[in-house]
Amino acid sequence: MSLQELTADYLVVGSGAMGMAFTDVLVEESDASVVILDRHHQPGGHWNDAYPYVRLHQPSAFYGVNSKHLGSDTIDQTGWNKGLFELATNSEVCAYFDQVMQQQFLPSGRVQYFPMCEYDGDGRFHSLVSDAQFQVHAKKTVDATYMNVTVPSIRPPQYQVDDNAHCQPPNALPRVTGQYQRYVIVGAGKTGMDACLFLLKNNVSPDAITWIMPRDSWLLDRANIQPGDMFSESVGRGFALQTQAIAESETIAEIFTRVAEYGQLLRFDDEVEPTMYRCATVTKAELEQLRSIKHIVRQGRVQRIAADRIYLDGGEIATDDKTLHVDCSADGLERRPEQAVFDGNKITLQSVRTCQQVFSAAFIGHVEARYGSDEEKNSLCTPVPHPDDHIDFLRTTLATNLNAMHWAQDAELQEWLLNARLDGFTNRRNGDAQPTAEQAQMLEKIMHNTVKSVENLQRLLAQVDGA
């Protein structure tokens, strides 16, 4: 088949959450034309591959694209998220992104969408289901795949699994019909937590669950990540205490002790010092359920699952043919090398606020639409890499605060943030309501402590990096 020629201002590679959020702002704030391609059959990226019982780990109210609300701002009345804002399900997120594409992007006449296609580079891509090939002549190419979100269902385990051992991704759990007497969860990240909670919710005894936890993690309390007025007593006061703790602590250990005492960080076991931080969020009710699991294996990573033994870095444990091993070890938030977001005719989407990918993509879209040189744009969009270990909690906090301080010097940018739906921290959700005197005082305290915390973090991290 002959090569089909296409022309657009932007070629966006990837229609996952970041690609959709970037394109949304670009279409809303400019007259640009866009070609989007993706290897999935519909928008949503990794949500198309995720386990069916997954939900958003943050409130629906600040996820998705800037121009279209996700969910109905409902407060959950039952379950382990009770009292907090709703969390969209996998199917809700996929349906939402499809609606954005079908009801907003395509009717605009400025977006062309090519699902089931693979990018070959240099503006060329081909269909995965036909012999169609395309060449796009675009002013800029946007890499919306760089963050490389990986879920267990799209890759085999990174350890050996013998033929006579039962090992499945978490997607298989809804199809289990009772033939297993025991479950071994491999991986201590958010996917592992979700798998454990799925089993507990479906009446599997905690005693029937073994959790392989190579590293304990610091966790975020979802109650502190809620939409609405960020200066409310519950959210604003906690954030103020966190910035104060970081500003005043003499050592890194003291920071974690104080921030945990203020309830801004949680951990699975108070007797085990966490060495991991991946922005995983839980409610205290979920954490209570997870703590009911007593068979915790802290012997490093799995090397091999055989018919009767699991071999780990630091030892081995027994298993058998009545056990299902659930692989939750995929790196969903891979730490990627920093790249300049804006580099001539290439834009590489990355986080510019810690673990806020869709907000970051929308922010980059706004900067692309409204600002001039690459130098100016990159000064506003310094990447904040995904965290991995506990020290990264401090590194990403520092990088996020440095970006925020830079943004605060731009009045136009501050106005955009106040009206950005995806910005759960700045957004003016109560119309044009002005802060009360108490809220203004809290804001002033936070800003003062943020400056001090930046100076303190730079001092403490210099000691770590120079060691």
C-alpha positions as CSV (number, residue, x, y, z in Angstrom):
1,M,0.0,0.0,0.0
2,S,1.3,3.5,-0.8
3,L,2.4,5.8,1.9
4,Q,-0.3,8.2,3.1
5,E,0.9,11.8,3.6
6,L,-0.5,13.8,6.6
7,T,0.1,17.4,7.6
8,A,-0.4,18.9,11.1
9,D,1.2,21.3,13.5
10,Y,1.8,18.6,16.1
11,L,2.3,14.8,16.0
12,V,1.5,13.4,19.4
13,V,2.8,9.9,19.9
14,G,0.6,8.2,22.6
15,S,-3.0,8.7,23.6
16,G,-2.5,7.8,27.2
17,A,-3.4,10.2,30.0
18,M,-0.5,12.5,29.4
19,G,-0.9,12.7,25.7
20,M,-4.6,13.4,26.1
21,A,-4.1,16.1,28.8
22,F,-1.4,17.8,26.6
23,T,-3.6,17.8,23.5
24,D,-6.6,19.0,25.4
25,V,-4.9,22.2,26.5
26,L,-3.2,22.7,23.2
27,V,-6.6,22.5,21.3
28,E,-8.3,24.7,23.9
29,E,-5.7,27.4,24.0
30,S,-4.5,27.6,20.4
31,D,-5.6,26.9,16.8
32,A,-3.1,24.1,16.4
33,S,-3.9,20.9,14.4
34,V,-2.8,17.6,15.8
35,V,-2.3,14.0,14.7
36,I,-2.5,11.5,17.6
37,L,-1.4,7.9,17.2
38,D,-1.4,5.0,19.7
39,R,-0.9,1.2,19.6
40,H,-4.0,0.7,21.7
41,H,-7.5,0.4,20.2
42,Q,-8.8,3.4,22.2
43,P,-7.4,6.3,24.2
44,G,-6.3,5.7,27.8
45,G,-2.8,4.2,27.4
46,H,-2.0,1.7,30.2
47,W,-5.6,1.9,31.5
48,N,-6.4,-0.5,28.6
49,D,-4.0,-3.1,30.0
50,A,-4.5,-2.6,33.8
51,Y,-6.3,-5.1,36.1
52,P,-10.1,-4.5,36.0
53,Y,-10.5,-3.7,39.7
54,V,-7.9,-0.9,39.7
55,R,-9.2,2.5,40.6
56,L,-7.6,5.9,40.5
57,H,-5.3,6.4,43.5
58,Q,-6.3,10.0,43.7
59,P,-9.7,11.7,43.5
60,S,-11.4,11.7,40.2
61,A,-11.9,15.5,40.5
62,F,-8.4,16.3,39.4
63,Y,-7.6,13.5,36.9
64,G,-8.2,13.4,33.2
65,V,-8.1,16.5,30.9
66,N,-8.4,20.0,32.0
67,S,-11.6,20.8,30.0
68,K,-13.8,17.9,31.0
69,H,-14.8,16.9,34.5
70,L,-14.3,13.2,35.5
71,G,-16.9,11.9,37.9
72,S,-19.5,13.8,39.9
73,D,-17.6,14.9,43.0
74,T,-19.4,12.2,45.0
75,I,-18.2,11.4,48.5
76,D,-18.0,7.7,49.0
77,Q,-20.4,6.5,51.7
78,T,-19.2,2.9,52.0
79,G,-16.0,0.9,51.7
80,W,-12.4,1.7,52.6
81,N,-12.5,5.1,50.9
82,K,-15.6,6.2,52.9
83,G,-15.8,9.9,53.6
84,L,-13.4,10.8,50.8
85,F,-14.0,11.9,47.1
86,E,-14.8,9.1,44.6
87,L,-12.1,7.2,42.8
88,A,-12.9,6.4,39.1
89,T,-12.7,2.7,38.1
90,N,-10.7,1.4,35.2
91,S,-13.7,1.2,32.9
92,E,-14.8,4.7,33.9
93,V,-11.4,6.2,33.0
94,C,-11.3,4.4,29.6
95,A,-14.8,5.5,28.8
96,Y,-14.0,9.1,29.8
97,F,-10.9,9.3,27.6
98,D,-12.9,7.8,24.7
99,Q,-15.6,10.5,25.2
100,V,-13.0,13.2,25.2
101,M,-11.7,11.9,21.9
102,Q,-15.0,11.3,20.2
103,Q,-17.0,14.2,21.6
104,Q,-14.3,17.0,21.8
105,F,-11.1,16.3,19.9
106,L,-12.4,14.8,16.6
107,P,-15.4,17.2,16.3
108,S,-13.1,20.1,16.6
109,G,-11.9,19.3,13.0
110,R,-8.3,19.9,14.2
111,V,-7.4,16.5,15.6
112,Q,-6.9,13.3,13.6
113,Y,-6.6,10.0,15.6
114,F,-5.0,6.8,14.5
115,P,-5.4,3.9,17.0
116,M,-3.8,0.5,16.5
117,C,-0.7,2.1,15.1
118,E,3.0,1.8,15.9
119,Y,5.4,4.8,15.6
120,D,8.5,4.2,13.5
121,G,10.3,7.5,14.1
122,D,10.9,10.5,11.9
123,G,7.1,11.2,11.5
124,R,6.4,7.7,10.1
125,F,4.0,5.2,11.6
126,H,2.2,2.0,10.5
127,S,-1.0,0.2,11.2
128,L,-0.8,-2.9,13.4
129,V,-3.9,-4.5,11.7
130,S,-3.4,-3.6,8.1
131,D,-0.6,-2.7,5.7
132,A,-1.4,1.1,5.9
133,Q,1.7,3.3,6.4
134,F,1.7,7.0,7.1
135,Q,4.1,10.0,7.0
136,V,3.3,13.0,9.1
137,H,4.7,16.4,8.2
138,A,4.5,18.2,11.5
139,K,6.2,21.2,13.0
140,K,6.7,19.4,16.3
141,T,6.6,15.8,17.6
142,V,5.4,15.2,21.1
143,D,6.6,12.1,22.9
144,A,3.8,11.1,25.3
145,T,5.3,7.7,25.9
146,Y,8.6,8.6,27.5
147,M,7.5,7.9,31.1
148,N,7.0,4.3,30.0
149,V,4.2,3.2,32.3
150,T,4.4,-0.6,32.6
151,V,1.8,-2.9,34.1
152,P,2.3,-6.6,34.8
153,S,-0.1,-7.8,32.1
154,I,2.0,-6.5,29.2
155,R,5.3,-8.1,30.2
156,P,6.5,-11.4,31.7
157,P,7.9,-11.5,35.2
158,Q,11.5,-10.4,35.5
159,Y,12.3,-13.6,37.4
160,Q,12.3,-17.2,36.4
161,V,8.9,-19.1,36.7
162,D,9.1,-22.8,36.3
163,D,6.6,-24.5,34.0
164,N,4.8,-26.3,36.9
165,A,4.4,-23.1,39.0
166,H,1.3,-21.0,39.0
167,C,2.1,-17.4,38.3
168,Q,-0.3,-14.8,36.9
169,P,-0.6,-11.0,36.6
170,P,-3.2,-9.3,38.9
171,N,-5.6,-9.2,36.0
172,A,-6.2,-12.9,36.6
173,L,-7.6,-12.6,40.1
174,P,-11.2,-11.8,39.1
175,R,-11.3,-15.1,37.2
176,V,-10.0,-17.3,40.1
177,T,-12.7,-19.8,41.1
178,G,-11.4,-21.3,44.3
179,Q,-8.8,-23.8,43.2
180,Y,-6.1,-22.1,45.2
181,Q,-5.7,-22.4,48.9
182,R,-3.0,-19.7,49.2
183,Y,-1.9,-16.6,47.4
184,V,1.6,-15.1,47.2
185,I,1.7,-11.4,46.2
186,V,5.0,-10.5,44.6
187,G,5.7,-6.8,44.9
188,A,5.3,-4.1,47.6
189,G,4.1,-1.2,45.4
190,K,0.6,0.1,44.8
191,T,-0.3,-2.8,42.5
192,G,0.7,-5.3,45.2
193,M,-1.5,-3.4,47.7
194,D,-4.4,-3.4,45.3
195,A,-4.1,-7.2,44.8
196,C,-4.0,-7.8,48.6
197,L,-7.0,-5.5,49.1
198,F,-8.9,-7.3,46.3
199,L,-8.4,-10.6,48.0
200,L,-9.3,-9.3,51.4
201,K,-12.4,-7.6,50.0
202,N,-13.5,-11.0,48.5
203,N,-13.3,-12.8,51.8
204,V,-9.9,-14.4,51.4
205,S,-8.4,-14.9,54.9
206,P,-5.3,-12.8,55.7
207,D,-3.7,-16.0,56.8
208,A,-4.0,-17.4,53.2
209,I,-2.0,-14.4,51.9
210,T,1.8,-14.2,51.8
211,W,3.2,-10.8,50.8
212,I,6.7,-10.6,49.4
213,M,7.9,-7.1,50.3
214,P,11.4,-6.5,49.1
215,R,11.3,-2.9,50.5
216,D,8.9,-1.2,52.9
217,S,7.4,2.0,51.6
218,W,6.5,5.4,52.9
219,L,2.8,5.9,51.9
220,L,0.6,9.0,51.4
221,D,-2.6,9.3,53.3
222,R,-5.3,9.9,50.7
223,A,-7.3,12.1,53.2
224,N,-4.5,14.7,52.7
225,I,-5.0,14.6,48.9
226,Q,-8.5,15.8,48.4
227,P,-10.1,18.5,46.2
228,G,-11.6,21.6,47.5
229,D,-10.1,24.5,49.3
230,M,-6.5,23.5,50.0
231,F,-6.5,25.7,53.1
232,S,-9.2,23.6,54.8
233,E,-8.2,22.6,58.3
234,S,-7.5,19.0,57.3
235,V,-5.4,19.5,54.2
236,G,-3.9,23.0,54.5
237,R,-2.9,22.5,58.1
238,G,-1.2,19.2,57.4
239,F,0.7,20.7,54.5
240,A,1.8,23.7,56.6
241,L,3.1,21.3,59.3
242,Q,5.0,19.3,56.6
243,T,6.7,22.3,55.2
244,Q,7.5,23.5,58.8
245,A,9.0,20.0,59.6
246,I,11.2,20.1,56.5
247,A,12.3,23.6,57.2
248,E,13.2,23.1,60.8
249,S,14.7,19.6,60.9
250,E,18.4,19.2,61.5
251,T,18.7,15.7,59.9
252,I,17.0,13.7,57.2
253,A,15.9,11.2,59.9
254,E,14.2,14.0,61.8
255,I,12.3,15.1,58.7
256,F,10.7,11.6,58.3
257,T,10.0,11.3,62.0
258,R,8.2,14.7,62.2
259,V,6.4,14.4,58.9
260,A,5.1,10.9,59.9
261,E,4.0,12.2,63.4
262,Y,2.0,14.9,61.6
263,G,0.2,12.2,59.6
264,Q,1.6,13.3,56.2
265,L,3.4,10.0,55.7
266,L,2.2,6.5,56.7
267,R,4.0,3.1,56.8
268,F,3.0,-0.5,56.9
269,D,4.9,-1.5,60.0
270,D,6.0,1.0,62.7
271,E,8.9,-1.2,63.6
272,V,10.4,-1.2,60.1
273,E,12.0,1.9,58.6
274,P,10.9,2.3,55.0
275,T,13.5,2.6,52.3
276,M,11.0,3.1,49.4
277,Y,8.8,6.0,48.3
278,R,6.7,5.7,45.1
279,C,3.8,8.1,45.8
280,A,1.5,5.2,46.7
281,T,-1.7,6.4,48.4
282,V,-3.8,4.6,50.9
283,T,-6.6,5.4,53.4
284,K,-6.1,4.5,57.0
285,A,-8.9,2.0,56.6
286,E,-7.0,0.3,53.7
287,L,-3.8,0.3,55.7
288,E,-5.6,-1.4,58.6
289,Q,-6.7,-4.1,56.2
290,L,-3.2,-4.5,54.8
291,R,-1.8,-4.8,58.3
292,S,-4.0,-7.9,58.9
293,I,-1.7,-9.8,56.6
294,K,1.0,-11.3,58.9
295,H,2.9,-13.4,56.4
296,I,5.3,-10.8,55.2
297,V,8.6,-11.9,53.5
298,R,11.4,-9.4,53.6
299,Q,14.2,-11.3,51.9
300,G,14.7,-9.2,48.8
301,R,13.4,-9.7,45.3
302,V,12.2,-13.0,43.8
303,Q,14.8,-14.7,41.6
304,R,12.8,-17.9,40.8
305,I,9.5,-19.6,41.5
306,A,9.7,-23.3,41.3
307,A,7.1,-26.0,42.0
308,D,7.9,-26.2,45.7
309,R,10.2,-23.3,46.5
310,I,10.4,-19.5,46.0
311,Y,14.1,-18.4,45.7
312,L,14.8,-14.8,46.8
313,D,17.9,-12.6,47.1
314,G,18.2,-13.4,50.8
315,G,16.8,-16.9,51.1
316,E,13.9,-19.2,50.1
317,I,10.4,-20.1,51.2
318,A,8.1,-23.0,50.5
319,T,5.3,-23.0,48.0
320,D,3.1,-25.7,46.3
321,D,0.7,-26.4,43.5
322,K,-2.3,-25.0,45.5
323,T,-0.7,-21.6,45.6
324,L,-1.2,-18.8,43.0
325,H,1.7,-16.4,42.7
326,V,0.5,-12.9,41.7
327,D,3.1,-10.9,39.9
328,C,2.8,-7.3,40.9
329,S,6.4,-6.4,40.3
330,A,6.2,-4.2,37.1
331,D,7.6,-0.8,37.5
332,G,4.6,1.4,36.8
333,L,6.4,4.6,37.7
334,E,9.8,4.0,36.2
335,R,12.5,6.5,37.1
336,R,13.6,7.9,33.7
337,P,16.6,10.1,32.9
338,E,15.7,13.8,32.8
339,Q,15.4,15.3,29.3
340,A,14.7,18.8,28.2
341,V,11.0,19.0,27.8
342,F,11.3,21.4,24.9
343,D,14.1,20.7,22.4
344,G,13.6,22.3,19.0
345,N,10.9,20.4,17.1
346,K,10.6,17.7,19.9
347,I,8.6,17.9,23.1
348,T,9.1,15.1,25.7
349,L,6.3,15.0,28.3
350,Q,7.5,14.5,31.8
351,S,6.3,15.3,35.3
352,V,7.0,18.9,36.5
353,R,5.3,18.3,39.8
354,T,6.0,15.2,41.8
355,C,3.8,12.2,40.7
356,Q,1.2,14.5,39.0
357,Q,1.5,13.3,35.5
358,V,-1.7,14.6,33.9
359,F,-1.4,18.0,35.5
360,S,2.2,18.2,34.3
361,A,1.2,17.3,30.7
362,A,-1.6,19.9,30.8
363,F,0.9,22.5,32.2
364,I,3.4,21.7,29.5
365,G,0.6,22.2,26.9
366,H,-0.2,25.6,28.3
367,V,3.5,26.6,28.3
368,E,3.8,25.5,24.7
369,A,0.7,27.4,23.6
370,R,1.6,30.7,25.4
371,Y,5.3,31.1,25.8
372,G,8.1,31.8,23.3
373,S,11.6,30.4,23.3
374,D,12.6,26.9,24.4
375,E,14.8,28.5,27.0
376,E,11.9,30.3,28.5
377,K,9.7,27.2,28.4
378,N,12.3,24.9,29.9
379,S,12.9,27.3,32.7
380,L,9.2,26.8,33.7
381,C,9.2,23.0,33.0
382,T,12.1,21.5,34.9
383,P,11.4,17.7,35.1
384,V,10.7,16.1,38.4
385,P,11.7,12.4,38.0
386,H,9.5,9.7,39.6
387,P,10.7,8.8,43.1
388,D,12.0,5.4,44.0
389,D,13.7,5.4,47.4
390,H,12.9,7.3,50.6
391,I,15.5,10.0,49.9
392,D,13.6,10.7,46.7
393,F,10.7,12.0,48.8
394,L,13.0,14.8,49.7
395,R,14.5,15.2,46.2
396,T,11.1,15.4,44.5
397,T,9.8,17.7,47.2
398,L,12.7,20.1,46.6
399,A,12.3,20.0,42.8
400,T,8.6,20.5,43.0
401,N,9.0,23.5,45.4
402,L,11.7,25.1,43.2
403,N,9.3,24.9,40.2
404,A,6.4,26.3,42.3
405,M,8.6,29.2,43.4
406,H,9.5,30.0,39.8
407,W,5.8,29.8,38.7
408,A,4.8,32.2,41.6
409,Q,6.8,34.9,39.9
410,D,4.5,34.8,36.8
411,A,1.1,36.4,37.4
412,E,-0.4,35.0,34.2
413,L,0.7,31.5,35.1
414,Q,-0.7,31.8,38.6
415,E,-4.0,32.8,37.1
416,W,-4.0,29.7,34.9
417,L,-3.2,27.5,37.8
418,L,-6.1,29.0,39.8
419,N,-8.4,28.0,37.0
420,A,-6.8,24.6,36.1
421,R,-9.1,21.7,37.0
422,L,-6.2,19.3,37.2
423,D,-4.3,21.4,39.7
424,G,-5.7,20.0,43.0
425,F,-3.3,22.2,45.0
426,T,-3.9,25.7,43.6
427,N,-7.3,25.5,41.8
428,R,-9.9,28.0,42.8
429,R,-12.8,25.6,43.3
430,N,-15.0,28.0,45.0
431,G,-15.3,30.4,42.1
432,D,-13.7,33.8,42.8
433,A,-14.1,33.5,46.6
434,Q,-11.2,35.2,48.4
435,P,-9.4,33.4,51.2
436,T,-10.4,34.2,54.8
437,A,-8.0,35.9,57.1
438,E,-7.1,32.6,58.7
439,Q,-6.5,31.0,55.3
440,A,-4.4,34.0,54.1
441,Q,-2.3,33.6,57.3
442,M,-1.8,29.9,56.6
443,L,-0.8,30.7,53.0
444,E,1.8,33.2,54.2
445,K,3.2,30.6,56.7
446,I,3.4,27.9,54.0
447,M,5.2,30.3,51.6
448,H,7.6,31.3,54.3
449,N,8.3,27.7,55.3
450,T,8.6,26.6,51.7
451,V,11.5,29.0,51.1
452,K,13.2,27.8,54.3
453,S,12.5,24.1,53.4
454,V,14.2,24.5,50.0
455,E,17.3,25.9,51.7
456,N,17.3,23.1,54.3
457,L,16.7,20.4,51.7
458,Q,19.5,21.7,49.5
459,R,21.9,21.5,52.6
460,L,20.8,18.0,53.7
461,L,20.8,16.5,50.2
462,A,24.2,18.0,49.4
463,Q,25.5,15.9,52.4
464,V,23.8,12.7,51.0
465,D,25.0,13.2,47.5
466,G,28.5,14.2,48.6
467,A,28.9,11.2,50.9
